[in-house]
Amino acid sequence: METKTRKSNLIMQPNYKNWMPKGLVVGALAGSLGCLVLFLVFGMSGLIAAGVLKTVLKILFLVLAIVLSLATLWMWLMYRAFSYNGKRQMSRRIIEGVAERVTVPYGGWGLDVGCGSGALTIAVAKRNPNALITGIDRWGKEYASYSKSLCQENAKAEGVSNIRFVKGNALRLDFPDEMFDAVTSNYVYHNIPSRDRQAILLETLRVLKKGGTFAIHDIFSHINYGDMQAFVQKLKDMGYEEVELIPTDDGTFMTPWESTWMMGRGSAILQGKK
Ligand SMILES: C[S@@+](CC[C@H](N)C(=O)[O-])C[C@H]1O[C@@H](n2cnc3c(N)ncnc32)[C@H](O)[C@@H]1O
């Protein structure tokens, strides 16, 4: 019995899933195949429809099949680039690259907003073994494969115990002002429907202690965030130090070409000290 438990502990591997959900890739593939079949049935055979209707259905299902096939190809390329097991390992590189930019003091507290499968929370906890790191996420339907229990299993598989995961909303963090010594986040806020994402950043920084560090990686394009240079200046005027918006789509985490086809143009780290 004991040998069995030890064996299963030895083979326990974290599963951080993929930022491109597998279900979405499979769904798009099934959709494109379905449209191809319908194109053949309705458009080619002449069994069910004839005349103008046949022509309309033929064009409709052919266009849908092409569009969905291209979408499947794009999603699969994204899935492959993000995979933790593949060659490119872009996600791992981003996670490590963000985690290394904050330091949590001995006995201090760190917060990771929108932790998903726990990858960044765990990376920060590993680098700061004498601190307690909290990961929060709303674990909604859009990333159905992520959950609190998955985060806990991943932490266990990585042998990390200075960590906890809590359900929460980035728009209104359930923590008092200045509670944490460091805050991190990766590719979360651009997903949140909001007219004012700078306000979400301020909500994250609200819970950061004076002197605490932050590293927030996201797609900081103008369309997502408005004028980020003005925001950097605003933080400096508020007394924040060493505030920088460092591009990561210049080869740091991804090449300019990758960021273009992956729609990650504008990816950058907002980092600094409160
Ligand atoms: C692309 S995933 C990134 C997950 C994780 N940060 C990582 O790097 O692996 C985006 C995450 O943001 C979370 N999220 C979206 N809106 C949120 C909100 N309002 N509050 C908290 N988490 C949110 C999603 O549930 C999802 O887990």
Ligand as a Chemical Component Dictionary entry (heavy atoms), coordinates in Angstrom:
data_LIG
# 
_chem_comp.id                   LIG 
_chem_comp.type                 NON-POLYMER 
_chem_comp.pdbx_formal_charge   0 
_chem_comp.three_letter_code    LIG 
# 
loop_
_chem_comp_atom.comp_id 
_chem_comp_atom.atom_id 
_chem_comp_atom.alt_atom_id 
_chem_comp_atom.type_symbol 
_chem_comp_atom.charge 
_chem_comp_atom.model_Cartn_x 
_chem_comp_atom.model_Cartn_y 
_chem_comp_atom.model_Cartn_z 
_chem_comp_atom.pdbx_ordinal 
LIG C1  C1  C 0  -5.528  33.111 -20.352 1  
LIG S1  S1  S 1  -6.017  32.573 -18.767 2  
LIG C2  C2  C 0  -4.497  32.873 -17.897 3  
LIG C3  C3  C 0  -4.372  32.036 -16.651 4  
LIG C4  C4  C 0  -3.084  32.240 -15.864 5  
LIG N1  N1  N 0  -2.888  33.608 -15.467 6  
LIG C5  C5  C 0  -1.880  31.731 -16.618 7  
LIG O1  O1  O 0  -0.995  32.529 -16.932 8  
LIG O2  O2  O -1 -1.799  30.526 -16.895 9  
LIG C6  C6  C 0  -7.078  33.876 -18.185 10 
LIG C7  C7  C 0  -7.651  33.621 -16.798 11 
LIG O3  O3  O 0  -8.295  34.805 -16.325 12 
LIG C8  C8  C 0  -9.406  34.424 -15.549 13 
LIG N2  N2  N 0  -10.347 35.552 -15.413 14 
LIG C9  C9  C 0  -11.069 36.128 -16.390 15 
LIG N3  N3  N 0  -11.829 37.123 -15.871 16 
LIG C10 C10 C 0  -11.574 37.167 -14.533 17 
LIG C11 C11 C 0  -12.035 37.976 -13.459 18 
LIG N4  N4  N 0  -12.936 38.951 -13.648 19 
LIG N5  N5  N 0  -11.559 37.737 -12.219 20 
LIG C12 C12 C 0  -10.655 36.751 -12.003 21 
LIG N6  N6  N 0  -10.181 35.961 -12.983 22 
LIG C13 C13 C 0  -10.626 36.153 -14.236 23 
LIG C14 C14 C 0  -9.981  33.252 -16.330 24 
LIG O4  O4  O 0  -10.853 32.480 -15.533 25 
LIG C15 C15 C 0  -8.705  32.516 -16.723 26 
LIG O5  O5  O 0  -8.332  31.579 -15.762 27 
# 
loop_
_chem_comp_bond.comp_id 
_chem_comp_bond.atom_id_1 
_chem_comp_bond.atom_id_2 
_chem_comp_bond.value_order 
_chem_comp_bond.pdbx_ordinal 
LIG C1  S1  SING 1  
LIG S1  C2  SING 2  
LIG S1  C6  SING 3  
LIG C2  C3  SING 4  
LIG C3  C4  SING 5  
LIG C4  N1  SING 6  
LIG C4  C5  SING 7  
LIG C5  O1  DOUB 8  
LIG C5  O2  SING 9  
LIG C6  C7  SING 10 
LIG C7  O3  SING 11 
LIG C7  C15 SING 12 
LIG O3  C8  SING 13 
LIG C8  N2  SING 14 
LIG C8  C14 SING 15 
LIG N2  C9  SING 16 
LIG N2  C13 SING 17 
LIG C9  N3  DOUB 18 
LIG N3  C10 SING 19 
LIG C10 C11 SING 20 
LIG C10 C13 DOUB 21 
LIG C11 N4  SING 22 
LIG C11 N5  DOUB 23 
LIG N5  C12 SING 24 
LIG C12 N6  DOUB 25 
LIG N6  C13 SING 26 
LIG C14 O4  SING 27 
LIG C14 C15 SING 28 
LIG C15 O5  SING 29 
# 
